[in-house]
Amino acid sequence: MALSISSRDVSGITVLDVSGDSTMSDGTVLQQHVRELLDQGSRFFILNLQNVRYLDSFGLGQIVATYQNVRGQKGDMKIINPNSKNRDLLRYTRIDTVVQVLPSEAEAVQELQKLATS
């Protein structure tokens, strides 16, 4: 199942609802999508992985590269709702020490709103 991304605004924070499998065949879909949003002025993102069944090493790399792009534009990104397999993968690869994984969208919005106003 190919990766698809939809965006929505929640209190000034861009939520990226990602679904499908994030694999090498998807190329840089996530990075390109976020780059377009950065060009439009978005700076704070929540990456909702609730409907992502599978992440391979390339998908993990895309998350890190996207995070670096966002941070380079003085923004931030949080991850929410990874399934147990993806949560373990984020932990084993220590990506969760770079990109914060939070338990809920509300908590991620609250954290990012603090950053946006500081």
C-alpha positions as CSV (number, residue, x, y, z in Angstrom):
1,M,0.0,0.0,0.0
2,A,1.5,3.3,-1.1
3,L,2.2,6.1,1.4
4,S,-0.4,8.9,1.4
5,I,-0.3,12.1,3.4
6,S,-3.1,14.5,4.2
7,S,-2.6,17.8,6.1
8,R,-4.9,19.6,8.5
9,D,-4.6,22.5,10.8
10,V,-5.2,22.2,14.6
11,S,-4.8,25.4,16.5
12,G,-2.1,26.6,14.2
13,I,-0.2,23.3,14.2
14,T,0.0,21.3,11.0
15,V,-1.0,17.6,11.5
16,L,0.2,15.2,8.9
17,D,-2.0,12.1,8.8
18,V,0.1,9.5,7.1
19,S,-1.2,6.2,5.9
20,G,0.1,3.1,4.1
21,D,3.6,1.7,4.2
22,S,6.6,3.9,4.3
23,T,9.2,2.2,2.0
24,M,11.9,3.1,-0.4
25,S,9.4,2.9,-3.3
26,D,7.7,6.0,-1.9
27,G,10.8,8.1,-2.5
28,T,10.8,11.4,-0.7
29,V,7.0,11.9,-0.5
30,L,7.1,13.0,3.1
31,Q,10.0,15.4,2.6
32,Q,8.4,17.0,-0.5
33,H,5.1,17.4,1.2
34,V,6.6,19.1,4.3
35,R,8.9,21.3,2.1
36,E,5.8,22.6,0.3
37,L,4.2,23.4,3.7
38,L,7.3,25.1,4.9
39,D,7.3,27.2,1.8
40,Q,3.7,28.2,2.7
41,G,4.8,29.3,6.2
42,S,4.1,26.2,8.4
43,R,6.7,25.6,11.0
44,F,5.3,23.2,13.5
45,F,4.2,19.7,12.6
46,I,2.7,16.6,14.1
47,L,3.4,13.3,12.2
48,N,0.5,11.1,12.9
49,L,1.6,7.5,12.2
50,Q,-1.6,5.8,13.3
51,N,-2.4,4.4,9.9
52,V,1.2,3.5,8.9
53,R,1.5,-0.3,9.0
54,Y,5.2,-0.6,8.2
55,L,8.3,1.6,8.2
56,D,11.5,0.4,6.6
57,S,15.0,2.0,7.0
58,F,14.3,4.4,4.2
59,G,11.0,5.5,5.8
60,L,12.9,6.0,9.1
61,G,15.5,8.1,7.2
62,Q,12.7,10.2,5.7
63,I,11.4,11.0,9.1
64,V,14.8,12.1,10.3
65,A,15.5,14.1,7.1
66,T,12.1,15.8,7.4
67,Y,12.7,16.6,11.0
68,Q,16.1,18.2,10.1
69,N,14.4,20.3,7.4
70,V,11.8,21.5,9.8
71,R,14.4,22.3,12.5
72,G,16.5,24.1,9.9
73,Q,13.5,26.4,9.3
74,K,13.2,27.1,13.1
75,G,10.3,24.8,13.5
76,D,9.7,21.5,15.3
77,M,8.0,18.1,14.7
78,K,6.5,15.5,17.0
79,I,5.4,12.0,16.3
80,I,2.1,10.5,17.5
81,N,0.3,7.2,17.4
82,P,2.8,4.7,16.0
83,N,1.7,1.2,16.2
84,S,3.6,-1.1,18.6
85,K,5.9,-2.4,15.9
86,N,6.8,1.1,14.6
87,R,7.1,2.4,18.2
88,D,9.6,-0.3,18.9
89,L,11.5,0.5,15.7
90,L,11.7,4.2,16.6
91,R,13.0,3.2,20.0
92,Y,15.5,0.6,18.8
93,T,16.9,3.0,16.2
94,R,16.9,5.7,18.9
95,I,15.0,8.0,16.5
96,D,12.7,8.7,19.5
97,T,15.6,10.5,21.2
98,V,15.7,12.9,18.2
99,V,12.1,13.3,17.3
100,Q,9.8,13.2,20.4
101,V,7.1,10.6,20.3
102,L,4.0,11.6,22.3
103,P,0.9,9.6,23.3
104,S,-1.8,12.0,21.9
105,E,-2.5,14.7,19.4
106,A,-3.7,17.0,22.1
107,E,-0.4,16.7,24.0
108,A,1.6,17.2,20.8
109,V,-0.4,20.3,19.9
110,Q,0.1,21.7,23.5
111,E,3.9,21.1,23.3
112,L,4.2,22.7,19.9
113,Q,2.1,25.7,20.8
114,K,4.4,26.4,23.7
115,L,7.4,26.4,21.2
116,A,5.5,28.5,18.7
117,T,4.8,31.3,21.3
118,S,8.3,31.3,22.8
